[in-house]
Amino acid sequence: MANNEIREIEQQIHQLMEKLASLQQSNRGNEVKNYSFSTLEGKTNLIELFGENDKLLLIHNMGQGCRYCTLWADGFNGFVPHLESTMSVVLVSKDAPKLQRKFANIRGWRFRLASHGGGEYIQEQSVMKDSNNMPGAVVYERDGDKIYRKNDCVFGPGDIYCSMWSLLGLAGMDSNNWTPQFSYWQRPKSLDDGGKNLKE
């Protein structure tokens, strides 16, 4: 029966996730330089983004023009307090700090923000080879004044980092028949307020 096969595959995925977690735990990548970033408060650098923690999760966001990056950040937003109990969390993009904050406020995001401006950091630390603006995440570890790139991942439709795909899968859907939008408001046929000065 299909249900039995589904349960078997779920169990296989669970076992693979345990193996993945074990490999990620023991992995420690190469040392990286102390890259520079811009924030609303001024210039900062990678080691300062750690704050008081020895681990730093940097979420690579393509910027306010990407619906998919917005979907991932919307999903992670609720986890921010939980994540910050054990590591520092910063969302980075190429957008200027003022634009980052404006868009984050519109979305209700609670992330700390920093801009790499499309420069040296993202060109050398992208989550995908030969791509300088791919969405994903990197965890860095600090050891004294040294920084190591511990693990990274690439975000994309169907990945394990966005629960939306699994929930769509339960409904028999995937990225071939669903695309995220910035807003799902649909204009009604008639507006009780008269509809003056409406901006779609």
N, C-alpha and C positions, 0 to 999 in steps of 0.2 A: 504494500500500500504506500501511496505517496507520503502520508504522514510519518510512517516509520522511516523512510529514506530521509525526510527532512530532519527528523530528530537525530539520525546517525550523522548527518552532515554538520548539524549544530554541535554535536559532541566532538567531531573532528576539528572544527574551528576552535572550540574551547581548548582542546589539547595543543593546537598550534599556537594559540595565544599565550598559553603557559610557557611553551618553549621560547616564543618570541620575547616574553618578559624576562626569562632567565638570561637570554643572550644580551638583552639591553642592559640588564643589571650589571653584568660583568664587563661590558664594553667600555672602553675609554679611548676616544679618538686622539687626534693630534693637537698639539698646542697651537693656539691662534693668537693673533696680535690684539691689542687693545683698541678696537675700532672706535671711531667718532660718530656721534649722532647729534641731532638737533631736537630740542623740546621747546615747549612754551616758556620754560624757565631759562633757556639758553643752551649752550653746548654741554654735552656730557660724553661719556665713553662707556665701553662695554663693561668694564670692571665696576663702574659706579652704578650700573643698572642692577647689579647683584644686591645692592643694599646690604642688609645684615645676613643674607643667606649665602650658602656656598653653591647653590644650584639656581640656574636662571633659565626659564622657558621663554624663548623669543618666538612669537607667532609671526610668521612671514605672511603679510597681507599685501595683495597687489595694489590696494588703494580703493578709494571710494567709487571708482568706476567699474568694479567687478562684482556682479551679483553673487557669484559662487563664493568669493572671499567673504562677502557680507554674511552669507548663510553660515559658514564655519564660525565666524566671530560671534554671530547671534547665538549659536549653539554653545560655544565655550563660555559665554558671558555669565551664565548661571553658576559655572564652576569656579569662577575667579576666587571667591573667598575660601573655598576648599583647597584650591591649588596654592594660594598664598599662605596657607598654614604650614607649607613645607618647602616652598621655593618662591623666588620672585618671578613675576609674570609681566611681560611687556609685549605689546603689539607694535610691530614696526612696519612701515610702508614707505614708498617713495614720496607720498604726499607731504606738503609743508605742514609744520605743526599746527597752525591755525585751522587749516582744512581738516586735518586729522581730528582735532577736538570738536569742530563743528559737526562733522559726520558722526563721531562717536556719541555726541549729545543727542543727535536725532535718533540714533538707534538705542540709546539707553545703555551703552557699553560702560563697564566699570574698569576697563583695562588702563594701566599706565601706558603712555604712548611715547614713541620716539620715531623720528624720521631719519632714514638713511639717505634720502634724496636721490636714490638710484646710483649712488657712488661706490666707493671701494668696498664697503661691507657687503652689499648684496652681490656685487660682481665676484667676490671671492668666497662668499659663504652661502650662496644659493643652495637650495635643497636638491636641485637637479643640475647635473653637469651641462655646461653650455647654455644655461638659461639664467638670466639675471633678474628675473622678477616672477619666479614660480612660487605659488602658495604652498605653505608647509609650516614646519616648526623645527626648531633646533633647541636642544638642551645643552647648556654649557655648565661646566664645573669649574669652580675656582679653588686653587691650591696656593695659598699665599698670594703672590702677585702674578701667578701664572693662570692662564685660562685654557681649558681643554674643551673641545667639541665632543661631548659624550655620545649623543644620538641625534638623529634627524629623521624626518619623514616628509613625504610629498602629499599634499592634499589633492584630491580629484574625485569626480563622480564615482560612487560605489566604494570609496575607501572605508577603512575601519575607524576613522577619526570623526566622522559625522553620523550621528545616529539616525538622521533623516533617511539615509539610504536603506537601512535595515527596516525602518517603519514603512517606507514605501514598498519594500519587498514583501512585507506581510500582506499588502494590498495587491500584489501581483504587478507592481509598477517599478520603473527604474528611471535612470537619467535619459533614456530614449523617449519617454513620454511625459517627463516633468522637468521644468527648468525653474530655478528660483527667481523670484522677482523682488524688487525693493519694497513694493507695496502691493497688497492684494485688495485694496478698496476698489469697488466697482461703482461707477456713477449710477444711481437709481434713475428710472425713467422720469420721475418727477421729484423735485426737491421742495420740501416743506418750507425752506427758508427763502424760496424765490430764486436761488441759484445765481445771485449777482456776484461778480468778481470771483468766480470759481476758477481755481487753478488745478488742473489735472495732476 
